[in-house]
Amino acid sequence: MDYVNLGSTGLKVSRICFGTMTYGDPGWRDWVLPEAEGRPFFERALEHGINFFDTADMYSLGVTEEVTGRALKALAQRDDVVIATKAYYPIGDGPNDRGLSRKHLFDAIDGSLRRLGVDHVDLYQIHRWDPETPIEETLCALNDIVRAGKARYIGASSMFAWQFAKALYLSDRHNWARFVTMQNHYNLIYREEEREMMPLCHAEGIGVIPWSPLARGFLAGNRRKADGGETSRAKSDKFAQGMYYDDQDFAIVDRVVDVAKARGVAPAQIALAWVLRQPGVTAPIVGASKLAQLDQAVAALEIELSDDECAQLEEPYRPRPVLGHE
């Protein structure tokens, strides 16, 4: 496993970030694995040398954080892992159980720390932009969370580049803790981030940790337009079905499959190798529902795509509406 700096910070993270949304409460989503079935995935991730684990308070409405915390406490030393979590989405029915207000962020970080069973997280991220809360309020609250020792660094997720630039400017102006990462939607099927967000992150020394680098499994090459596909997630993931499944998307997958066949590897490995090759990408966030998927993701680190292969993969892409900011 290779380790790199997280953006311009001194924090070293594995080139693969292990996403934990798949483990928690099956009652939240049909494709979620319960704790006992999820534990082997944490074991395998650590065996591969992965030290970077990403979760969120809204995954299984808090259960995923509990599962993650128990697994890492049992299997690793706290100082050996980098734990990231997120806040924004509702995890309760109250009017203040959501968003990026000072009240909610203070309550959310304490809830996350309690569920994870730790006294701090290494990276605390805003899960989306909150149009109902002034960004100054959010940034001041995050700064106080860092100063209180509850988070070492802060990060952001999908938003417009102008919003991220504004947040970085205000942090610099007020000498507040600054976002060090951008967790954005980026893969072979969705490349709109290349227009402004990726160049902004490169210029500002921001670590890019893309979510859904395999388009929620779509780039594995086993989806069908008629009924989604064979897997439980393919059939029930309405979020993915609303973002992908256009003819253009299937054309891109066909290219991925062609390159994979020529290489003798899995399509998902080609799609992930492409993301890893992109300038500024620190660590794609990879989830898995089968151990072989995790093994393949790590093996993708050894695949070096040629310029011709990348041109073949990228040629079918056409501009598309912004996806993933909701």
C-alpha positions in Angstrom: 0.0 0.0 0.0 1.2 3.5 -0.9 0.7 6.4 1.5 0.5 10.0 0.4 -0.1 13.3 2.1 -3.7 14.4 2.4 -3.7 17.5 0.3 -1.1 19.9 1.5 -1.3 18.6 5.1 1.3 16.4 6.7 -1.2 13.6 7.3 -0.4 10.4 5.6 -3.3 8.3 4.2 -3.5 5.2 2.1 -4.2 5.6 -1.6 -7.5 3.9 -1.1 -10.0 5.2 1.4 -12.4 2.6 2.8 -16.0 3.7 2.6 -18.3 2.3 5.2 -21.8 3.1 4.1 -22.3 -0.6 3.2 -22.2 -1.7 6.8 -24.8 -1.0 9.4 -28.6 -1.5 9.5 -30.2 -3.4 6.6 -33.4 -1.7 7.6 -32.0 1.5 6.3 -31.2 0.2 2.8 -31.7 -3.3 1.4 -28.1 -3.7 0.4 -26.5 -2.8 3.7 -24.7 -5.6 5.5 -25.2 -6.1 9.3 -22.3 -5.8 11.7 -21.3 -9.4 11.8 -21.1 -9.7 8.0 -19.3 -6.3 7.8 -16.5 -7.0 10.2 -14.4 -9.1 7.8 -14.3 -6.2 5.4 -12.6 -4.0 8.0 -10.2 -6.8 8.7 -9.3 -7.2 5.1 -8.9 -3.5 4.6 -6.4 -3.3 7.5 -4.6 -6.4 6.1 -4.2 -4.5 2.8 -2.6 -1.6 4.7 -5.6 0.8 4.3 -5.5 3.3 7.2 -8.2 5.8 5.9 -11.8 5.1 6.9 -14.7 7.3 5.8 -18.2 7.3 7.4 -21.1 9.7 8.1 -23.6 10.2 10.8 -26.5 9.7 8.4 -25.4 6.2 7.2 -27.9 3.8 8.7 -28.9 6.8 10.9 -25.8 6.4 13.1 -25.5 2.7 13.2 -22.6 2.7 10.6 -20.6 4.9 12.9 -21.2 2.5 15.8 -20.2 -0.5 13.6 -17.1 1.4 12.3 -16.0 2.4 15.8 -16.3 -1.1 17.3 -14.5 -2.7 14.3 -11.6 -0.3 14.5 -11.3 -0.5 18.2 -11.1 -4.3 18.1 -8.8 -4.5 15.1 -6.5 -1.5 15.2 -4.7 1.0 17.4 -6.4 4.4 17.3 -3.2 6.2 16.3 -2.7 3.9 13.3 -6.0 4.8 11.6 -7.4 8.0 10.1 -11.1 8.3 10.8 -13.3 10.6 8.8 -17.0 11.3 9.3 -19.5 13.8 8.0 -22.6 15.9 9.1 -25.4 17.7 7.3 -28.2 15.3 6.5 -31.0 14.7 9.0 -30.6 11.9 11.5 -33.7 12.9 13.5 -37.1 14.5 13.1 -36.4 17.8 14.8 -35.9 21.0 12.9 -32.3 21.3 14.2 -31.4 17.7 13.5 -29.9 18.6 10.2 -27.9 21.3 8.3 -24.8 23.2 9.2 -25.9 25.5 11.9 -23.6 26.0 14.9 -26.1 24.1 17.1 -26.4 21.1 14.8 -22.6 20.9 14.2 -21.9 21.0 17.9 -24.5 18.3 18.6 -23.5 16.3 15.5 -19.8 16.1 16.4 -20.5 15.0 19.9 -22.9 12.3 18.6 -20.4 11.0 16.1 -17.6 10.8 18.7 -20.0 8.9 21.1 -21.0 6.4 18.4 -17.5 6.0 17.1 -16.1 5.6 20.7 -13.3 8.1 20.2 -12.4 11.5 21.6 -11.6 13.0 18.2 -11.9 12.3 14.5 -9.1 13.0 12.1 -11.2 14.6 9.4 -14.6 16.2 10.0 -16.5 17.0 6.8 -19.6 18.9 5.8 -21.6 16.5 3.8 -23.1 19.2 1.5 -23.5 23.0 1.3 -26.3 24.3 3.5 -28.2 27.2 1.7 -30.1 28.0 4.9 -27.1 28.7 7.1 -24.6 31.5 6.5 -21.3 29.9 5.6 -19.6 32.2 8.1 -21.6 30.5 10.9 -20.6 27.1 9.7 -16.9 27.9 9.3 -16.7 29.5 12.8 -18.3 26.5 14.3 -16.0 24.1 12.5 -13.0 26.2 13.7 -14.2 25.9 17.3 -14.6 22.2 16.9 -11.0 21.9 15.7 -9.7 24.2 18.5 -11.6 22.1 21.0 -9.6 19.1 19.8 -12.6 17.2 18.6 -11.4 17.1 15.0 -7.8 17.4 13.6 -8.8 18.6 10.1 -12.0 19.7 8.3 -13.2 18.9 4.8 -16.1 19.5 2.5 -18.1 17.5 0.0 -20.1 18.2 -3.3 -20.8 21.8 -4.0 -20.1 24.4 -6.7 -16.6 25.6 -7.1 -17.6 29.2 -6.3 -19.1 28.1 -3.0 -15.9 26.2 -2.1 -13.7 29.2 -3.1 -15.8 31.5 -0.9 -15.4 29.2 2.1 -11.6 29.0 1.6 -11.4 32.8 1.3 -13.4 33.4 4.5 -11.3 30.9 6.4 -8.2 32.7 5.3 -9.6 36.1 6.1 -10.7 35.1 9.6 -7.8 32.8 10.4 -10.2 29.9 10.9 -9.4 26.3 10.3 -9.4 25.7 6.5 -10.9 22.9 4.5 -8.1 20.5 3.5 -10.2 18.0 1.4 -12.9 17.9 -1.1 -15.0 14.8 -1.3 -16.7 15.2 -4.6 -18.6 13.1 -7.2 -16.1 12.0 -9.8 -15.8 9.0 -12.1 -15.6 8.1 -15.8 -19.3 8.7 -16.2 -19.4 12.0 -14.3 -16.5 14.3 -15.0 -18.0 17.8 -14.7 -15.7 18.4 -11.7 -12.9 18.7 -14.2 -14.2 22.1 -15.3 -13.7 24.1 -12.1 -13.6 22.1 -8.9 -10.5 20.0 -9.7 -8.4 22.9 -10.9 -9.4 24.9 -7.8 -8.4 22.1 -5.5 -5.1 21.7 -7.3 -4.4 25.5 -7.0 -5.3 25.6 -3.3 -3.6 22.4 -2.2 -6.8 20.6 -1.4 -6.8 16.8 -1.2 -9.5 15.2 -3.5 -11.1 12.1 -2.2 -13.9 11.3 -4.7 -17.0 9.5 -3.7 -18.5 6.9 -6.0 -15.4 6.4 -8.2 -17.2 3.3 -9.6 -20.5 5.2 -10.1 -22.1 3.2 -7.3 -21.1 0.0 -9.0 -22.3 1.0 -12.4 -18.7 0.9 -13.8 -18.4 -2.8 -12.7 -20.1 -3.6 -16.0 -23.0 -5.7 -14.6 -25.9 -3.2 -14.8 -28.8 -3.5 -17.2 -31.1 -0.7 -18.3 -34.3 -2.8 -18.1 -34.1 -4.0 -14.5 -30.9 -2.5 -13.0 -28.9 -5.7 -12.8 -28.5 -8.9 -10.8 -27.4 -7.5 -7.4 -29.6 -6.3 -4.6 -28.1 -2.9 -4.8 -28.4 -2.7 -8.6 -32.2 -3.4 -8.3 -32.9 -1.2 -5.3 -30.5 1.8 -5.5 -32.9 4.5 -6.8 -30.2 7.1 -6.2 -27.9 5.5 -8.8 -30.8 4.9 -11.2 -31.5 8.6 -11.1 -27.9 9.6 -11.9 -26.7 7.0 -14.4 -28.3 4.5 -16.9 -28.3 6.8 -19.9 -27.2 5.4 -23.3 -24.1 7.5 -23.0 -23.3 5.9 -19.7 -23.5 2.4 -21.1 -21.3 3.4 -24.0 -18.6 4.4 -21.5 -19.0 1.1 -19.6 -18.5 -0.7 -22.9 -15.2 1.0 -23.3 -14.2 0.1 -19.7 -15.1 -3.6 -20.4 -13.1 -3.6 -23.6 -10.0 -2.3 -21.9 -10.5 -4.7 -19.0 -10.7 -7.6 -21.4 -7.6 -6.6 -23.1 -5.8 -6.3 -19.8 -7.3 -9.5 -18.3 -8.6 -7.7 -15.3 -12.1 -6.7 -13.9 -13.8 -3.6 -15.3 -14.0 -2.0 -11.9 -10.2 -2.1 -11.7 -9.9 -0.2 -14.9 -12.4 2.4 -13.8 -10.6 2.8 -10.5 -7.2 2.9 -12.1 -8.4 5.8 -14.3 -9.6 7.8 -11.2 -6.3 7.1 -9.4 -4.4 8.5 -12.5 -6.1 11.9 -12.5 -4.1 14.8 -11.2 -4.9 15.9 -7.7 -6.7 12.7 -6.6 -5.5 11.6 -3.2 -7.6 8.6 -2.4 -10.9 7.4 -4.0 -13.5 6.2 -1.5 -14.2 2.6 -2.2 -16.9 0.5 -0.6 -17.4 -3.2 -1.0 -20.1 -5.8 -0.5 -17.9 -8.7 -1.4 -14.3 -9.3 -0.2 -13.1 -9.9 -3.7 -14.2 -6.3 -4.6 -12.0 -4.9 -2.0 -9.1 -7.1 -3.1 -9.6 -5.9 -6.7 -9.7 -2.2 -5.6 -6.3 -2.6 -3.9 -4.9 -4.5 -6.9 -6.0 -1.5 -9.1 -3.2 0.5 -7.6 -0.8 -1.6 -9.7 -2.5 -0.8 -13.0 -0.9 1.9 -15.0 -3.1 2.9 -17.9 -1.5 4.2 -21.1 -2.4 7.5 -22.7 -4.1 5.5 -25.5 -6.2 3.5 -23.1 -7.3 6.7 -21.3 -8.2 8.3 -24.6 -10.3 5.2 -25.4 -12.1 5.4 -22.0 -12.7 9.1 -22.2 -13.8 9.6 -25.8 -17.6 8.7 -25.4 -18.0 11.3 -22.6 -20.4 14.2 -23.2 -21.2 17.2 -20.9 -24.1 16.5 -18.5 -26.0 18.3 -15.8 -24.6 18.7 -12.4 -25.2 15.6 -10.3 -24.7 14.9 -6.6 -25.0 18.3 -5.0 -28.4 17.5 -3.4 
